[in-house]
Amino acid sequence: MRTLSLFVVGLFFLGSIFCVNYATGQPAEKSTQDYVTAYYFHGNFRCFNCYRIEQYSKEAIEQYFKDELGSGKLVFKIINIEEKGNEHFIKDYQLYTKSLIISLVKNGKEVKFDNLVKVWEFLGNKQKFYDYVKDEITQYLKEL
C-alpha cells in the first residue's frame, strides 16, 4: 500500500513538472508566456467545406510549424462555439461563420488577432491555402 501511495504522489509530482494540456496535447499555457494561437471555430452544423477548412488548417500547421507546436510557441485549438462556455468567442472575434483566427498573446494578454477570411477563397487550391496559413502564422510568430 505504501508503494502505491508513493507511486501516486510521484505521478502527481511529475505531472506538475511536465505540465501538458491534455485536451490539446500541447504544453500548458502560462499566463506570462508569449505565444500564438490558431483557433478553428465551428458550430454544430458542419458542411463539407467546414470540415475541409479544419483539415487543411490542421495539416498546414502541423506540416510547417512542428517545432513551434512542440515548444508551445504555437497552439492550435479547434473549438465548437455552440458548446456551453464558448459563446464569448463570437463576440470576442466578431465571428459570423466558421473561421480560422490567429491570435498573438504577450505577457499573458492577447494583443492582436486576425480572421483569416481568405481560407474560404483558397479552398479549391490546397497549396494556396497552406501558403496563406503559413505566411500569416509566420508573421505572428515573428512578433514573439
PAFI-512539 format. One record per residue: x negated, y negated, z of N, C-alpha, C in turn. Coordinates in Angstrom, 3 decimals. Example, Ala and Ser with C-alpha at 12.3 -4.5 7.8 and 13.67 -1.06 7.14 Angstrom:
<recs>
REC       n.x       n.y       n.z      ca.x      ca.y      ca.z       c.x       c.y       c.z
REC   -13.190     5.690     7.800   -12.300     4.500     7.800   -13.200     3.300     7.800
REC   -12.850     2.250     7.080   -13.670     1.060     7.140   -12.900    -0.030     7.870
</recs>
This chain:
<recs>
REC       n.x       n.y       n.z      ca.x      ca.y      ca.z       c.x       c.y       c.z
REC    -0.828     1.195     0.000     0.000     0.000     0.000    -0.870    -1.255     0.000
REC    -1.952    -1.206     0.783    -2.837    -2.361     0.853    -3.483    -2.617    -0.502
REC    -3.867    -1.543    -1.194    -4.481    -1.673    -2.516    -3.509    -2.325    -3.493
REC    -2.245    -1.925    -3.433    -1.230    -2.510    -4.303    -1.055    -3.984    -3.997
REC    -1.045    -4.344    -2.720    -0.906    -5.750    -2.337    -2.071    -6.582    -2.839
REC    -3.273    -6.059    -2.696    -4.455    -6.768    -3.199    -4.408    -6.914    -4.716
REC    -3.921    -5.877    -5.391    -3.793    -5.924    -6.842    -2.831    -7.029    -7.280
REC    -1.684    -7.107    -6.618    -0.679    -8.128    -6.948    -1.229    -9.523    -6.685
REC    -1.891    -9.710    -5.547    -2.492   -11.007    -5.235    -3.542   -11.354    -6.277
REC    -4.333   -10.367    -6.690    -5.351   -10.589    -7.715    -4.735   -11.005    -9.035
REC    -3.653   -10.355    -9.435    -2.971   -10.737   -10.682    -2.439   -12.159   -10.604
REC    -1.869   -12.515    -9.467    -1.357   -13.871    -9.288    -2.494   -14.883    -9.413
REC    -3.625   -14.584    -8.790    -4.777   -15.473    -8.846    -5.286   -15.611   -10.272
REC    -5.433   -14.490   -10.976    -5.894   -14.546   -12.363    -4.911   -15.300   -13.247
REC    -3.620   -15.103   -13.001    -2.608   -15.807   -13.783    -2.688   -17.308   -13.612
REC    -3.059   -17.749   -12.412    -3.164   -19.191   -12.181    -4.426   -19.762   -12.814
REC    -5.466   -18.929   -12.971    -6.695   -19.392   -13.623    -6.492   -19.496   -15.128
REC    -5.902   -18.472   -15.701    -5.702   -18.418   -17.142    -4.262   -18.763   -17.462
REC    -3.885   -20.004   -17.204    -2.503   -20.425   -17.408    -2.133   -20.342   -18.876
REC    -1.075   -19.626   -19.152    -0.590   -19.478   -20.513     0.914   -19.660   -20.474
REC     1.424   -20.382   -21.439     2.860   -20.498   -21.600     3.313   -19.230   -22.317
REC     3.931   -18.315   -21.598     4.280   -17.031   -22.177     5.389   -17.141   -23.209
REC     6.132   -18.217   -23.218     7.169   -18.398   -24.235     6.544   -18.659   -25.595
REC     5.405   -19.367   -25.607     4.759   -19.709   -26.877     3.479   -18.951   -27.106
REC     2.898   -18.366   -26.031     1.623   -17.693   -26.155     0.453   -18.654   -26.189
REC     0.728   -19.933   -26.015    -0.303   -20.958   -26.073    -0.765   -21.317   -24.668
REC    -1.962   -21.905   -24.563    -2.388   -22.371   -23.244    -1.353   -23.339   -22.667
REC    -1.175   -23.269   -21.367    -0.200   -24.147   -20.713    -0.603   -25.602   -20.908
REC     0.376   -26.434   -21.157     0.111   -27.850   -21.366    -0.125   -28.526   -20.023
REC    -1.148   -29.323   -19.939    -1.433   -30.087   -18.732    -0.946   -31.511   -18.969
REC    -0.460   -32.152   -17.946     0.127   -33.474   -18.119    -0.908   -34.514   -18.535
REC    -2.185   -34.259   -18.302    -3.207   -35.233   -18.679    -3.934   -34.838   -19.958
REC    -3.558   -33.734   -20.554    -4.224   -33.258   -21.759    -3.738   -34.023   -22.988
REC    -4.629   -34.217   -23.924    -4.274   -34.781   -25.226    -4.073   -33.622   -26.196
REC    -2.972   -33.647   -26.924    -2.689   -32.570   -27.868    -1.638   -33.030   -28.871
REC    -1.482   -32.226   -29.906    -0.475   -32.458   -30.939     0.511   -31.299   -30.863
REC     1.789   -31.627   -30.968     2.818   -30.595   -31.012     3.520   -30.674   -32.358
REC     3.686   -29.515   -32.975     4.512   -29.386   -34.175     5.777   -28.659   -33.737
REC     6.911   -29.342   -33.856     8.202   -28.765   -33.480     8.981   -28.439   -34.747
REC     9.552   -27.249   -34.803    10.554   -26.983   -35.831    11.887   -26.896   -35.105
REC    12.796   -27.817   -35.436    14.112   -27.868   -34.812    15.168   -27.292   -35.744
REC    16.014   -26.451   -35.189    17.117   -25.873   -35.946    18.327   -25.758   -35.036
REC    19.454   -25.439   -35.624    20.676   -25.219   -34.855    21.087   -23.758   -34.925
REC    22.311   -23.489   -34.512    22.803   -22.109   -34.531    23.039   -21.609   -35.947
REC    23.593   -22.462   -36.807    23.820   -22.070   -38.193    22.547   -22.327   -38.987
REC    22.062   -21.300   -39.670    20.807   -21.434   -40.407    20.961   -20.824   -41.793
REC    20.675   -21.621   -42.796    20.741   -21.154   -44.176    19.374   -20.600   -44.601
REC    19.314   -20.090   -45.815    18.073   -19.535   -46.356    16.946   -20.568   -46.327
REC    17.226   -21.806   -46.727    16.202   -22.848   -46.751    15.713   -23.211   -45.347
REC    16.605   -23.169   -44.380    16.204   -23.456   -42.998    15.201   -22.418   -42.505
REC    15.481   -21.164   -42.803    14.546   -20.103   -42.424    13.216   -20.257   -43.166
REC    13.299   -20.676   -44.426    12.082   -20.838   -45.218    11.215   -21.978   -44.677
REC    11.822   -23.083   -44.264    11.050   -24.186   -43.670    10.324   -23.686   -42.426
REC    11.019   -22.940   -41.589    10.381   -22.385   -40.400     9.222   -21.460   -40.792
REC     9.472   -20.573   -41.733     8.446   -19.617   -42.156     7.233   -20.320   -42.740
REC     7.450   -21.239   -43.682     6.331   -21.947   -44.312     5.563   -22.785   -43.293
REC     6.287   -23.433   -42.382     5.625   -24.244   -41.351     4.720   -23.368   -40.500
REC     5.260   -22.262   -40.034     4.501   -21.336   -39.193     3.282   -20.802   -39.941
REC     3.474   -20.387   -41.177     2.361   -19.848   -41.970     1.276   -20.890   -42.190
REC     1.668   -22.096   -42.566     0.687   -23.158   -42.822    -0.094   -23.491   -41.556
REC     0.608   -23.624   -40.448    -0.044   -23.973   -39.185    -0.995   -22.866   -38.751
REC    -0.560   -21.635   -38.843    -1.433   -20.521   -38.441    -2.618   -20.354   -39.388
REC    -2.412   -20.628   -40.668    -3.498   -20.489   -41.642    -4.561   -21.561   -41.477
REC    -4.154   -22.807   -41.300    -5.098   -23.925   -41.302    -5.562   -24.368   -39.915
REC    -4.854   -23.985   -38.876    -5.160   -24.522   -37.549    -5.304   -23.447   -36.474
REC    -5.864   -22.322   -36.845    -6.015   -21.211   -35.896    -6.830   -21.638   -34.673
REC    -7.940   -22.316   -34.890    -8.795   -22.737   -33.769    -8.082   -23.745   -32.865
REC    -7.376   -24.689   -33.467    -6.675   -25.709   -32.694    -5.533   -25.100   -31.879
REC    -4.854   -24.100   -32.457    -3.805   -23.397   -31.714    -4.417   -22.659   -30.525
REC    -5.545   -22.013   -30.756    -6.202   -21.255   -29.705    -6.712   -22.119   -28.567
REC    -7.163   -23.331   -28.906    -7.722   -24.217   -27.881    -6.661   -25.053   -27.166
REC    -5.442   -25.076   -27.695    -4.390   -25.894   -27.092    -4.337   -27.310   -27.635
REC    -5.220   -27.646   -28.585    -5.157   -28.979   -29.203    -3.895   -29.128   -30.048
REC    -3.400   -27.995   -30.537    -2.168   -27.978   -31.325    -1.255   -26.908   -30.743
REC     0.016   -27.274   -30.593     1.034   -26.352   -30.095     2.155   -26.334   -31.126
REC     2.652   -25.143   -31.456     3.773   -25.014   -32.377     4.952   -24.434   -31.610
REC     6.086   -25.135   -31.667     7.280   -24.709   -30.946     8.471   -24.687   -31.890
REC     9.242   -23.631   -31.809    10.485   -23.503   -32.565    11.616   -23.656   -31.551
REC    12.481   -24.652   -31.787    13.497   -24.994   -30.788    14.881   -25.084   -31.425
REC    15.827   -24.375   -30.817    17.224   -24.474   -31.208    17.825   -25.641   -30.425
REC    18.179   -26.698   -31.120    18.684   -27.896   -30.441    20.093   -27.705   -29.884
REC    20.746   -26.609   -30.254    22.089   -26.361   -29.737    22.071   -25.537   -28.454
REC    20.889   -25.095   -28.018    20.805   -24.390   -26.741    20.834   -25.398   -25.601
REC    21.437   -24.990   -24.514    21.577   -25.861   -23.348    20.213   -26.384   -22.912
REC    20.145   -27.687   -22.688    18.914   -28.328   -22.249    18.092   -28.916   -23.383
REC    18.411   -28.564   -24.614    17.638   -29.056   -25.761    18.317   -30.206   -26.494
REC    19.495   -30.605   -26.053    20.267   -31.632   -26.760    19.527   -32.967   -26.841
REC    18.688   -33.248   -25.858    17.983   -34.530   -25.817    17.065   -34.734   -27.020
REC    16.615   -33.644   -27.644    15.727   -33.771   -28.803    16.417   -34.500   -29.959
REC    17.733   -34.359   -30.072    18.480   -35.023   -31.144    18.283   -36.532   -31.041
REC    18.447   -37.047   -29.847    18.266   -38.481   -29.614    16.789   -38.868   -29.640
REC    15.948   -38.061   -28.974    14.516   -38.365   -28.882    13.876   -38.546   -30.258
REC    14.258   -37.689   -31.202    13.620   -37.699   -32.529    14.570   -38.093   -33.656
REC    15.733   -38.628   -33.311    16.728   -39.046   -34.298    16.985   -37.940   -35.335
REC    17.241   -36.737   -34.843    17.440   -35.584   -35.725    18.833   -35.609   -36.333
REC    18.907   -35.299   -37.612    20.192   -35.203   -38.281    20.313   -33.914   -39.086
REC    19.200   -33.180   -39.211    19.195   -31.880   -39.882    18.013   -31.076   -39.353
REC    17.825   -29.902   -39.891    16.674   -29.093   -39.488    15.425   -29.881   -39.827
REC    14.458   -29.921   -38.893    13.338   -30.841   -39.055    12.040   -30.270   -38.512
REC    10.935   -30.695   -39.140     9.601   -30.438   -38.632     9.069   -31.775   -38.135
REC     8.819   -31.844   -36.835     8.359   -33.072   -36.185     6.932   -32.848   -35.696
REC     6.070   -33.835   -35.928     4.711   -33.815   -35.407     4.632   -34.897   -34.331
REC     4.116   -34.513   -33.155     4.067   -35.408   -32.008     2.653   -35.467   -31.445
REC     2.202   -36.686   -31.130     0.892   -36.894   -30.516     1.086   -37.242   -29.052
REC     0.443   -36.459   -28.173     0.518   -36.689   -26.734    -0.869   -37.039   -26.230
REC    -0.952   -38.180   -25.547    -2.213   -38.616   -24.931    -1.945   -38.896   -23.463
REC    -2.828   -38.397   -22.634    -2.690   -38.552   -21.184    -1.311   -38.122   -20.703
REC    -0.790   -37.062   -21.312     0.490   -36.516   -20.876     1.712   -37.247   -21.371
REC     1.543   -38.282   -22.216     2.685   -39.048   -22.712     2.681   -39.074   -24.238
REC     3.861   -38.876   -24.795     3.980   -38.949   -26.244     3.760   -40.384   -26.691
REC     2.821   -40.581   -27.624     2.519   -41.930   -28.090     3.069   -42.194   -29.491
REC     3.296   -41.129   -30.262     3.927   -41.316   -31.570     4.390   -39.975   -32.103
REC     5.286   -40.054   -33.094     5.748   -38.837   -33.764     6.198   -39.198   -35.169
REC     6.244   -38.188   -36.009     6.753   -38.345   -37.374     7.622   -37.148   -37.726
REC     8.687   -37.422   -38.463     9.539   -36.384   -39.017     9.020   -36.110   -40.426
REC     8.566   -34.901   -40.666     8.017   -34.560   -41.984     9.162   -34.220   -42.941
REC     9.832   -35.261   -43.414    11.038   -35.096   -44.226    10.758   -34.484   -45.595
REC     9.533   -34.568   -46.073     9.220   -34.013   -47.393     9.183   -32.490   -47.405
REC     9.335   -31.845   -46.236     9.374   -30.381   -46.245    10.540   -29.896   -47.105
REC    11.628   -30.661   -47.127    12.770   -30.291   -47.967    12.428   -30.430   -49.446
REC    11.684   -31.468   -49.774    11.289   -31.720   -51.166    10.345   -30.641   -51.693
REC     9.469   -30.128   -50.828     8.438   -29.177   -51.254     8.827   -27.717   -51.045
REC    10.065   -27.440   -50.723    10.490   -26.053   -50.517    10.277   -25.170   -51.736
REC    10.358   -25.754   -52.912    10.192   -24.989   -54.151     8.747   -24.747   -54.535
REC     7.811   -25.345   -53.794     6.394   -25.187   -54.096     5.644   -24.937   -52.791
REC     5.408   -23.665   -52.513     4.823   -23.265   -51.232     3.487   -23.954   -50.965
REC     2.625   -24.072   -51.985     1.312   -24.680   -51.768     1.431   -26.168   -51.465
REC     2.323   -26.870   -52.154     2.545   -28.288   -51.838     3.076   -28.438   -50.415
REC     3.962   -27.545   -50.013     4.493   -27.552   -48.652     3.349   -27.381   -47.663
REC     2.519   -26.357   -47.871     1.370   -26.097   -46.994     0.446   -27.309   -46.933
REC     0.124   -27.860   -48.093    -0.794   -29.009   -48.142    -0.224   -30.206   -47.387
REC     1.050   -30.445   -47.551     1.717   -31.553   -46.859     1.627   -31.377   -45.343
REC     1.984   -30.203   -44.860     1.932   -29.928   -43.419     0.497   -30.039   -42.926
REC    -0.443   -29.466   -43.672    -1.857   -29.514   -43.284    -2.353   -30.949   -43.204
REC    -2.058   -31.755   -44.208    -2.531   -33.149   -44.230    -1.946   -33.965   -43.082
REC    -0.664   -33.792   -42.820    -0.020   -34.567   -41.755    -0.550   -34.183   -40.376
REC    -0.689   -32.904   -40.134    -1.203   -32.459   -38.825    -2.663   -32.864   -38.672
REC    -3.435   -32.767   -39.739    -4.845   -33.167   -39.685    -4.976   -34.626   -39.269
REC    -4.123   -35.498   -39.799    -4.168   -36.911   -39.429    -3.893   -37.100   -37.938
REC    -2.944   -36.344   -37.416    -2.649   -36.439   -35.990    -3.792   -35.913   -35.139
REC    -4.382   -34.810   -35.551    -5.491   -34.231   -34.787    -6.697   -35.169   -34.735
REC    -6.890   -35.977   -35.773    -7.994   -36.939   -35.795    -7.847   -37.991   -34.701
REC    -6.633   -38.191   -34.212    -6.382   -39.201   -33.195    -6.595   -38.698   -31.767
REC    -6.930   -37.442   -31.622    -7.177   -36.907   -30.270    -8.489   -37.409   -29.726
</recs>
